[in-house]
Amino acid sequence: MCEVAQGGVPLGVLWAKKSRGGGMQWLPLQVHLSDTAETAKLLWDRHITDGVKKRVAEACQCDESAARALCIFTAAVHDLGKATPAFQKKETYPKNRDLDERICERLRFMGYEWPPMKDPSATPHALASQVLLENMEYAKHIAVIVGAHHGKPSNAGYKKTYCSHRNNYGRGHRCWEAAQQEIVTWALKLAGMSSAKDLSKPKPAAQVLLVGLVIMADWIASNECYFPLISIDAEIELDSADRARNAFDVLTFTQPWIADSPYVHPDVYMERFGFHQANAMQKAVADIAVNIHIPGMMVIEAPMGKGKTEAALAAAEIFAHKAGRGGVFFALPTQATSDGIFPRFLHWINSFDDGMAHSVELVHGKSWLNEKYQKLPKFGDDSNIGNDLDVNRERGQVGVHAWFSGRKRAMLADFAVGTIDQVLLAALKMKHLMLRHLGLAEKVVIIDECHAYDAYMSRYLETALRWLGAYGVPVIVLSATLTGAKRASVISAYRGDRVPKFGVEIANNRAYPLITYTDGDGVWQCEVEQEDSDTVIAVNRLGFDNITDKLGALLLDGGVAGVIVNTVKRAQSLAKRLREKFGDDDVLLIHSRLIAAERVKREAELLKKLGKPTDNPERPQRLIVVGTQVLEQSLDIDFDVLITDVCPMDLLLQRIGRLHRHAGRVRPVAVSQPVCYVTGIELDEDFDEGSVKVYGEYLLSRTRELLPDNVALPRDIPELVEAAYDGGGDESLYALWDAEIVMQRKKAGDFKIANPSDREDATIVDWLSTDVPDDPSGKRGECAVRDTDSAIEVLAVFEHGGKLTTTDGVALPEHDISEETARHLARQSIRLPVVLSTVECIKELEELCLKKFPQWQTSSWLAGELFLVFDENDETALGGYYVLYDRDNGLSWAKM
């Protein structure tokens, strides 16, 4: 370590960290910088995948050893800005006068002067690090990396403070300037460089990934459990290399997954999924993946229920091997669909049988409700310090690593399943975005149900794909009902227009099933021969008021009916009518206005009852499932008959895909042939107001115009979908729809990051200007990438007979609450409608919580939560509305 600068200036008296516990412990700046640099070395050598190292080197225009050196150097100087009067004068928080005075006395004794300073907050140490490096004539491409290590790069004009706040930096004061120069000289030596000229100039893609690495190294090195502080009176005789190795032994990070060579697995589907015979599409996907030289994007378009998930995972393993990636992220439209795929994802990982431990995350706002996720083994927890956790590796466990359990760290786990928001957030201006980019860059990314993302979400998706393309991340896109225009847009976004645009034939190809893929700069297509004969589905019109009678006739001898409607209110009213006729046991309602724990329970029940025959042999004799859009996405469930509200053509076909989905099932005679009944498509009938609000009148009208009396699946899918979006039909309705698309895309640009640049002078300065404010819950960011009205979540509490309970009867204390009870209460969340999410409503709820449940806020599970208390009739008043929670129907409300 560097004890004394050239010219006799001591560095050992500069501090980086002080004890917050009131003791006389600290950590010298030189130690923390050395700890961070040694941690960065281990991250690069042990944790970062070969694919990311290669891409960083390419974006630095150097070899991997030089890229490694740059990583070490930036980690070693990340807190250079702490070697300034502005930082060294900062008081301990909470205040510790004795420690502060001792450090200041040492600094004065060693010759450090305290010049008069102006507004120290104007020169935070991360910014100071960046400005000082540039002033020493280090490239701005490197300086911005250290300047961004607190999660946000500087904005334009950042260098002005060096002149206007010169004393804050110690400018013109020999001791401060000498110390700063010596730190940089030491960092160069540590990185194996002799001068600044030896350091490469990284392009923005490398800058982002290196910032992510420096943040990760700094967070680890700042954890006092791994890198303890020392007494202010102790000799500084610490070996940072040993400290870093010990920290990694305690952390027990899993080693990067090394996917097997595709040539080792001639029958990957049998080995991974137990398929005795893969279908033509699945075989084509694996064959194409094996023969691709440079994996990029693959778009798989195939019918519902034909095994796209397994095909994507097979391709992901092959791509991971070829591109040197160490994991997979599987993105789906909703929390429910993420939960549905999670067990299959775990089964796939467990099939590796590689004897290695792998960390996995379920990444969405309600992951703690998922029992499968909660029951996974836990490792890497701080509480295990001193214990031998190598057993996890020896047994090849798949588990949840404590270090990756935070919202900002979850994408750094080896494998993850989550909502599409987690990909879209990679395009949103938010603090510490670089960690998300690093996590995605380490993986193969699978994006399911790509057709389901509207114009607003698609703009974020396109930007995220540009960055994934810049990182060389293999991306696999899945859909059964993708338009040619959407196919072209995702491929163009991924390639970033680095090469001339591909021919229109790629976008206009109507073959089905179809696989479109890139290999280097080329774009290719494979038209897969259809193996099975078409299934012809009869499409009949049905009035909404006639649904009950129709189901009575169809289910006389039993059967399972799916009824999908476009709004919660419509689902609730229909379910109530159906229960009156068929009884409570034969009707299952599922929508977004249920308490979270109840919704999860119903989703699990749905999958258990209506899944594949091999998994769920005891299918109900009769059941009517009433639900909203969740029933059309990624759920492998099977209906004997389907009734659905009219909706856009691609989504209607997705809903039809749940009809007679599982072949070979014996069905009652009345529903032995696949029939779909559609409401709201009579030409003289107005569309339901709620449906128009959700989808717009143009797409509903196109579906009504184009929907035939019989649909042949899969043959008719591409033609019907393309026709629905071709701009035909009512010109005035089309103009309104097109204007809405333009507005959505423009609106999405407000907080969207810039695209990656290959310009020699490009940096990520200003990259996160006008960012979305940080939010510990992550909800603000997830709202920003979806064009939805702002709504709040509350925890439902019921007060019966003067006693407080949850909806399932668990007693709640008014004062002190145990961790177990608090956690159970946290599962009682429900999202309120927009009319109950106003500022006035929030204020009313806050006053209630402050008055009635102040002690609940001390629980980590309940801190910051709002509670809505229902009376003995399961009613309450809020914001001028009566609010009712019905245990069967969910939440409803009416004006007082």
PyMOL commands that set and color helices and strands:
alter all, ss='L'
color gray80, all
select helices_A, chain A and resi 29-47+50-60+64-76+80-82+85-88+97-109+120-122+125-135+140-147+158-164+166-169+174-190+196-198+204-221+240-251+262-264+268-273+280-291+308-323+335-350+367-369+371-374+382-384+391-394+402-404+410-412+421-427+433-441+450-452+455-470+484-495+504-508+544-554+568-582+584-586+596-610+629-632+649-656+669-671+689-695+697-706+717-724+731-751+779-784+819-826+834-836+839-852+854-858
alter helices_A, ss='H'
color red, helices_A
select strands_A, chain A and resi 4-5+9-10+15-18+25-28+230-231+295-301+328-332+358-363+378-379+398-401+415-419+444-447+475-479+514-519+522-527+535-541+559-564+587-590+622-627+641-645+675-679+710-713+793-800+803-805+811-812+829-831+867-870+875-878+881-886+890-895
alter strands_A, ss='S'
color yellow, strands_A
deselect
rebuild
show_as cartoon
